[in-house]
Amino acid sequence: MNYILFDGPSRNQLLPFTYTRPVADIRVGVLTIREKWEKYLEVTTTTVTEDYLSVKWPMVELEFNIMINASFCPTKELVEKIRNLKNNQAIFKGEDVVAFFTSENQEDIDLATFEAIEFDSDLIVIENTWDIFSKNGEAIIQDFELLTKGRKSQPIPKSNNIIAPENIFIEEGAKLEFTTLNASAGPIYIGENAEIMETSVIRGPFVLCNNATVKLAAKIYGPTTIGPHSKVGGEVNNSVVFGYSNKGHDGFLGNSVIGEWCNLGADTNNSNLKNNYAEVRLWDYETEGFAKTGLQFCGLMMGDHSKCGINTMFNTGTVIGVMANIFGSGFPRNFVPSYSWGGSGGFTTYLTKKAFEVAKVVMSRRSIEFSSEDQIILEHIFDETKKFRRD
């Protein structure tokens, strides 16, 4: 069977992260949503996404296809129902379609003509940016069970101070000495060739993905995920850092999501709670205004390739677009559009020529090419986000 993950109606609510990736490639828990589905289904998947992203994530459509809404994370029960779908049947969770079996072309599909199957059990659904950190604990627990069931952890070096070792799993090549790991409140997963440096203190649920690093004397509260090849130091609480990003120094990051190829300068801090304890509002790309989140704690949402200088301070509920460069004293405003250059004193446009030069250098340091597909995607984002810049 051919399985295709589609973005669904939540795509715009997940900007700026879905500017540069399909919904399926958002990381929550240990794995991206795509990686979860492919583990359960034991097949590779393709994607229905925005046209400009299709240059990097093309769709493969065959005679018979099962389409899956990528906002939904898989469970064993859901996957079983999907495997049993017949042509022109669809699974719904309330009013939302979860998956459907079709032999028609994408433009010809009318779900109103499909036989509806209701799914009543609980599912993790990623519909808003803040779901990535607020549902991360549950996702870590599910992924931990998926990845470790029937397997044996590498031994934990004796120099470490360990609480609830039965909830800790260490992959081959991981390094950790003289750390404190407390997995009593949730599992701790340490990926291949990852490293936790000395005197770091970590409370689960926590994930350190392959080739990622926790710097000396870091303090990390779960639920937190540090993506592949990322480096994190200082204090972190209930946050998700996608791959290839750095928060290498002291400073606080809380209730936040950081995209790929980001860098937070030394002593960068974000607020995650308003002084009056009021509900946090976040920039909504669809309404082009600030919208309620229902959350009291909500910090920083930073899109791919964005960076900030030393001692940068972010207000509660700040949204940073793609390819922004922020520096200087004071607090920048709560919404910084993509390709902005500046700080609290104002912004100018960060031109693509200069932005791409930096991206090429940054990516080459990790032996990854800044491809023509990457450039096409980022040029499209520059044009699409012009309306938000004030030049």
Phi, psi and omega in degrees: 000145179261122182252130181234126177267128180244152187297319179077181187288348184274358187306313183290334177285350180255007170293147010274358186292330180270005167296324191247004180201155169294161177305322183300339185259016170283136178266129173212132190083222176274319191253163166287164179299320178299314180299323177299309181299318182291328175295314181292316185278340181061036175216164171276156181235160169239188196220140163258116183216191178298147183305317185290336176278343183292344176295332180256330181235075183287155176266139172247114183249127179249190182295319178240132184221141168252120181264133183235130177289114188289351175289340182266132175271143186284154166228165179302318181295317180295317181298321178298317178295321179294318179298332183268002179298144173252165181305134180067030168248147181223143176260131180241146169243099190066235179268355184267132175282132179263316182198155175206153182255126183217151171245008182264159173293155185306317185288347183261359187283130175233101186295341178295338180268358183273151171287124185269133175241122183274136176250119189261340185286161182290143176223151170277124180238126180259097185249338182226158182303321184287344174298333184298319177269326185286336177254010185292325180299312178297320180294322178298315181299315180295315181292323179301315179295318180298317187277335188251350183301126179077005181245161180246131179292153167297151181296145177274122180305142188292342181289345184276150175264113192241134172239128182061061182299337179294343180258016181242132178230128182241125179277167182298138176088354179289147181235130174202127178220141175056044175246168172244121179240118180246104182256020182290332181262357181167159186291157174236125182239124180245117187282175181301134175059019174279161181221133170247116184282166189303147176065011173289147180236122187228132173248133178283170000291137183212142177229130170241107187286175184307133174065016177268164186224135167256123186283172184307133171060028177290153176238115185232126177254136177279171356281123182223141175235129174249115188288173184303138175065014177268157178232133185223134174225182179074217183246128181227137180223126173044061182225159175236122176250118178291184186289154170064028178244156185232131162231075195277357189227183178297162185130161185252134172232120183220141177049053189225163174228127181242126182287194179276152174061031176264158175218125176257120181296163182305137177067022171291137179226144171237146172274140177239008181213128179289150181300331179264008177063021182282164176300138181277136172252142178237152175300132179247114184294333183284315180272347182058044176203180180270134185237153179293144177252342187077007184250144171270331179246117177200127188253254191243132172246113185238121180287169184303147174067011177270152186215155175221152183279180181297148176061023177290140180239127179246132176292163174305135175065052178259136178244123179247131181284202181271141173060037174267151178229114191241135182201169178099174183277167178081175180266124170294163181294167188287349173227118177246113182295161175302147179060039173259143181231116179147212183195216185296336179280355180127169185230150167241175181279131175275103187294146186300323182303312181288320181297319181289327176300317179294315181301319180298318180293313182299314183289325180295332177296337176255017178059036177240135183277138169280101193276168175297326176296318177301316182295317179300316180296313184288328174294320177299317180296321178303314181291318183293331185260007179305321185297339182272343181273152189252014180302000000 
